[in-house]
Amino acid sequence: MKLSAVSADSHVNEPPDLFEKRLAPSLRDRAPHCIDMDNGGQAWVIEDVEDPMPLGLTAVNFRAQKRFDRANFKEKFLEYRDGVQRGVRFDDILAGSFDPVARLGEQDEDHVQAEVLYASPTVWAGVKATRDPALRLACFRAYNDWMAEFTDVSPDRLIGVGLIPNTGISDAVSELERCKDLGLRTVALESYPSGSATGPTAEDDRFWGRAHEMGMPVSLHATFTFPPNAVQLFSKGDQSLGAMAAAGSFEAVLERLILSGLFDRYPELIFVGAEVNCGWLPFYLEQFDHNFRRFGRQEGLDLEMLPSEYFRRNSLITFIVDQVGIDNRHLIGVKNLMWCSDFPHSVSNWPIDVEIALAQMTDVSEGERDRMLWRTCADLYGLSYEDSVVNAHQTEVPVP
């Protein structure tokens, strides 16, 4: 396959009957399911989550919204912003959100050859809030089964991301291995492997060690702590949403993992930050190194390298629109950056995602452009491609 653009972070929208169809009969009447709302939209109902969770911004791309009159785009965006004023329904969403054959056509329209497919953050914020670990685990397993079937339609164009349950370390290791057996090439965490959302534990090494042995990249999509009522908080301008997200953010988790010595123990482990952008990284890495030099030894931290060196060896970042990051790519590491569209979410620019990406890279060499647009992602996830580009500025990417 000849590649020119691969999105390192796109999404599916779980079909409304996914859990009801796949959970065991004993759990089926408690399965997450969709209901019709008074505003004409649809919402997920999840056990132990007080309010229904409208589809809202994480489900729909406004450029493709069937109901939208483009002449009144701003007005309609404001009406839909919180997913409550005028509801979003599954028949408003592009079919490729949950139909793999339709998804291939939507990729063609966007001039994207392949996508790495993550789950819906809002749905899984709700699933994680359920109190019964048996129900939670069953939902994670049902999703991974569905994702494997979705990607089987075109394995080199649909790269599925399995989800690791937050029900304890044994379940995390077991599902990591099962995702590999299902043919999924990577997994994403919804907590630290032990199930904690506040910090790593010693037992997490059972998971990290197995991922290292298997050569399985592990990612964190934005944050562990996306709350189930995020749509309502966002619509009200509640500042607590940002504080909650920051507590489990990729940068906070990466810092804890580096300082724990994880990447000394597992030097070929790859940790991906999905949808976190990159313009913040030069300052973050500079200050991380500075504070480690000043305080690390007296705090008892015995690392073999500087924090920034672990980042460049063991971590990759996805970005959507980030001119600051691209302009400072050499301070970050060109090989550490992977472009993404976030399609079909509201910040995507479908069907001109690639055009927007290229507009940010007018001063970037061909080799570096290809490295960020597709090559690093293709190498990381083992995509086959025709390598017709030879450029002295290309850099090697760490591949597990």
N, C-alpha and C positions, 0 to 999 in steps of 0.2 A: 504494500500500500504506500502510495506517495503521500507524505504528510506536509501540511503547511500550517495547520493550527489544531491543537488538541487542548480542550478545556480541562484543566487539572481539578476543577471544582464546579460541577453542575449538580442538578438535583432531580429527583423524582418527587411526585406526590403520591403517597400511598393510596391505592384505590379504596373506595369506601367500604368494600366488603372484604378487604384483605384478612382482617383478624377473625371476623365471623366465619369465613370459609375455612380457615386453617387451624384454629384452636381446637383442642380436644372437646368432645361433647360436654364434658363436665365443666368446662370453662366458657363455653360459647355464649351463654346468656350474660356473661360479664365482660364480653369482649369489647374493646373500643369500637365505636360505630358512629355513623353520621346521622344527623337529624336535620329536618327542615326548620329554619328559623322564621320568625314573624316578619323579618325584613326581606324575605325572599331568598336569603342565602342559606348555606349549609354550614354545619359546625360539627366537630368531633365531640362526642361524649365519652369520657374516660373515668373509670371508677376512682373515687377519692379526689377527683378534681371538681371543685364546687361548681364552676360555671362551664357551659359549653365553650369550645375553643373554635371560633370562626376561622374559615380558611384564610381570608385576609391576604396580607402582603406576601407571606411566604409561599403562597400557592399560585399567584397569578402574575404574569408579565403584562404590563399595561399596554405595551406597544402592540401586543397580539390580542388584547381583550376584545371579544366579539361585540360587546355592548358599546364600546367606545367610539364616539365621533371624534376623530383626531382634531377637528377644529375647536373642540371644547375640552382638550386634553386636561388642562389644569383643573378646570371645574370638576371633571369626572374623577380625577385623581383624588381630590380632596374629599369627594363623596365616598370613595372606596378606602380611604387611607387606613381606617381602623378595622375594616372588614365588618363593621356593624351598621353604619348609616345606610348602606345599600349593599346587601349581602352578595358574596361570591358563591357560585355553585360549581359543581364539578363539570357541568356542561359549558361553563365559561372558560375552562382551562384547556390549553392545548392538549390534544389527545396523547401526545408523546410523553406527557407526565407519567402515564401509567400503562401505555401501550408501546412496546418496544419497536414494532414495525413503523408506527407513526413517528416514533422518535428519530429513526434513521432519516426520514424525509425532512424533519425539522432541522436536523444537523446539516443536511445538504443545503437547505435554504440559508443557513447561517454560515456556510462555507467552512464548517468544522468537520474534521474527519473522525473524531472520537471525543468522548467525554468520560471523565471520572465521576460517577454518580453517587451522591450522598443522599441521605434521608431528609425528611422534613423536620427542622429543629422544633417547631411547635408541637408536633405530634409526640415526639420523644420526650419533650419536657413533661408532657402529661403522663405518658407511660411510666416514666421514672418516678412519678409522684404516687403511683399506686402502692398501697401498703403491703399487698400480698406478693412475696417474692416469686411464688409459683406462677402467678398470673403474669408478672413482669417478664420472667424468663421465657414463658411460652410466647409472649408477644415478640421478643427479640428473635427467637428461633423461627417463628412464622415469617417475620420480615426477611430474614436471611435466606430462607427457602424461596420466597417470592423473588428476591433480588437475583438469586442464582438462575432462576428460570428466565427472568427478564434479560439478563446478559447473555444467556445461551443463544439467543437469537442472532447475535453478531458479536462474538467475544473480543474482537479487535477494535470494535467501535464503541461498545458499551462496557465500560470497566466498572463493575459493581464494588461498592464499599460495604463490607459486612459490619454489623454493629455488635459491639461487645457489651454484654449485660452488666448491670451494676448490682448483681446479686451475690457477690462473693468471688474470691480468687479461683476456686475450683470451677465455677461456672464460666468465668472469664477464660481460663485456659482451655476448657473443653470446647467453648464456642469458637475460640481462635482456631483450634485444630479442625473443627467442623467446617468453618468457613473456607479453610484451605482445601478440604476434601470436596466442598461444593464447587470449587473452581474460582472462588473469589480471590482477587490478587492483593487485596489490602483490607484493613479493618480500621474502624474509628472507635474511639473511646467515648463513653458518656459519663465517665468518672475515672478516677484512678482504678487500676485493675482490681484492687481489693473491694471496690464499691464505695470508697471514700471520695467525697468531693472537696475535702479540705487540705489534703496533703498525701504524699506517697508513704507507703508502709514497707516494712522489710519483706512481707509476703508478696508484694508486687513483683519481686524478682522471678517468681515462678512464671509469670506471664511474659516479662521482658526477655527472660532467658529462652523461652520457647519461641517467641517471635524472632529472636536473633538466630536461633538454630534453623528456623524455617525460611529465613530470608524474607519475612513478611513486613513491609512497611506499615507503620502504625500512625494514625493521624488523630488530631483533635480539631473539630470544626468549630472555630471561633471561641467557644466557652463551654465548660461543664455545667454552668449554673444559669442556663436560660430558664426563667420561671414559666410555669404553665399558664399564668395570667398575663404574659408579656404583651399580648395585643391590647388588653385593657389598660395596662400601665402606660404603654406607648401612646395610646389615644388621649390619655389624661396628662401627658407630659410628666409622669412620675419619675423623679430623679433616682429613685432606688433601683430602677432597672439597670442603669449603668453601673452602679456599685455592685449589684449582684453578678452581673456579667464579668466585671473585672476580677472578682474573687476566683473565678475558675478560668480566666482567659489563657490563651495560648502562651503569652509571654510570662505570665505568673507560673504556669505549669512547667514551661521550658526551664525557667530559672531554678525551680525546685529539683527538676530532674538532673540538670547539670551539676548543681551543688551537692547532690546525693552521691555523685560519683558513678551514676548509671552508665555513662558512655565510656568510662574507663573499664567497667566490667563487661560491657557489650559494645565493643568499638565499631562494629559494622551495622548496628541498629540504626534505622532511619525513622525519624519522627517528623511528621508533616504538619504544618500549620495551615489549615484550610480557611480561606476567606478572612485573612487577617491583614492583607496588604503589606507593604514593605517600606514605605517612606520613613517610618519611625525607627528602623533598625540601626542606621549608623550611630545615632545618639545613644540608643539603648545598649549596643555592643560596646561602645566606647566607655560608657559609665559602668557597665557590668565589669569590664576588665579593670577599670580604675579602682573600683571598690574592692574587687577581689585582691588586687595587689596591696591595697592599703590595710584591709581588715581580714582577709581570708585566713592567713596563717594563724593569727591570734584567736580566730574563731574555730580553729581546729580543722580547717578545710584542707585536705591533702589531695589536690588534683594534679594530674600529669601535665595538663595544658591550661591555657587561658580559656575563660568562658567563650570568647568569640571564636576560638579555634574549634571548640566542640560544635558550636552552631554551624560553622562552615563545613565541618566534616559530617555531621550527623543530622542536620535538619534542613528541610526545604520549606518554602513559603509560597502560597498562592496569592496573586493579586488580580484585581479587576481593572480599575482605573487608578493609577498611581504614578503620575508624572514625576513627582519628587523621588520616588523610589527608583524609577527607571533612570533618571538623570544621575542618581548616586549609586548605580548598580555595582560599580567597582569597589565601593566602600562596603557593600553587602556581600557580594560574590555573585557573579552572573549565573554560575551553575546552581545557585541556591534559589533561583526565582522561577516560578512557573505561572504563566498566564492562565486565567480562568474567566468564564463568562457569567457564572452563577445562574445560568438559564435553568428553569423558567421563572426565577424569582424577579421581584419588582425592579431590582437594580440592573438586571440584564438589559442589553441593548439589542436583543434579537429583533430582526434578522441581520443586523449590521455589527455584531459583536467583534468580528475580526477587523472590520474597517476601523472601528474605534481603537482597537489594540494597535493597529499599524500606525494610526495617527499619533500615538504616543512615542513611536519608535523611529521617527524620521531621521534622527541623528545617530542611530544605532547601526553597527556593522551587520552585514548579512548573517554572519556566523553567530553573533550574539543574539540577534533577533530570533533566529531559528532555535537557538538554545532555550530562550525563554518561552517562545510560542509553542514549541512542541517537543523538542529533542529531549530535554531533561525528563519530561513527563513520560515520553515513550520509552526511554531507557529504564526509568524507575519501575514501570509496570510491565515491562517486557513485551511491548508492542512490536510487531514485525513491520518493517518499513523499508522502502527503497532509499538508500543513502546516496543521494546524488549530489550532495553539497559538500565541498571540501573548502575549508577556510581556516587560516592560521589562527584566527581569534577564538575558535571553538575551544571550550574547556571540557575537561572530563567531569562527569558527575559520579558521586559515590553511589554505587548500586549494591544492594544487599546480596 
